[in-house]
Each structure stands twice: as structure tokens, then as C-alpha cells.
Amino acid sequence: MSELLWVVVRQDDNGNRYRVGRYATREEAERIADALDARGHKQLYIIERIDQHAS
């Protein structure tokens, strides 16, 4: 099983952040963020790498 080291985060106009999902590759996370962005919502989608050593 691959590790899900990439996360897509949605940030609204007030700065609130919500995790959309976790993905195995940056490319997969980018595809999801692009698809969500194409829906026309005025949200910011951020792709971040999860620190696998964080506790």
C-alpha cells in the first residue's frame, strides 16, 4: 500500500482551511485541485506534502 503523502487543502475567503483529501502523488493531488478549481468556486486549493515523521 502506498503512503498518502500529499494533501489538498481548501482555503476560503476568511482563511479557514479544510482538508479535501490525501493522495499518493503530487500529480494526483494536482489533478484533484485542478478539477475542483474548474468548478468555478472562488476558493483557493493548496497542495502540501505531509511530513511523514511528524507525530
C-alpha positions in Angstrom: 0.0 0.0 0.0 1.4 3.4 -0.9 1.7 6.2 1.5 -0.6 9.2 1.1 1.9 12.0 1.5 0.1 14.7 -0.4 -2.9 16.7 0.8 -5.2 19.1 -1.0 -6.4 21.8 1.3 -9.3 24.3 0.5 -8.9 27.8 2.0 -11.9 30.1 2.0 -12.0 33.9 1.9 -11.8 34.0 5.7 -8.7 32.0 5.9 -10.4 28.8 7.2 -8.7 25.7 5.9 -10.3 22.3 5.2 -8.6 19.1 4.1 -10.1 17.8 0.9 -8.2 14.6 0.7 -4.8 12.8 0.8 -3.1 11.4 -2.3 -0.1 9.2 -3.1 1.5 11.5 -5.6 1.7 15.3 -6.2 0.4 14.8 -9.7 -2.8 13.1 -8.4 -3.3 15.9 -5.8 -2.8 18.5 -8.6 -5.4 16.8 -10.8 -7.9 16.9 -7.9 -7.2 20.6 -7.1 -7.4 21.5 -10.8 -10.8 19.7 -11.1 -12.2 21.4 -8.1 -10.9 24.8 -9.3 -12.6 24.3 -12.6 -15.9 24.1 -10.9 -15.9 27.8 -10.6 -15.9 28.1 -6.8 -13.9 31.1 -5.6 -11.8 29.0 -3.2 -8.0 28.6 -3.0 -6.8 25.0 -3.3 -3.3 24.3 -1.8 -1.2 21.2 -2.3 1.0 20.3 0.6 3.4 17.5 1.4 2.7 15.8 4.7 5.7 15.3 7.0 5.8 11.5 7.5 7.9 11.9 10.6 5.5 14.3 12.4 3.9 12.8 15.5 
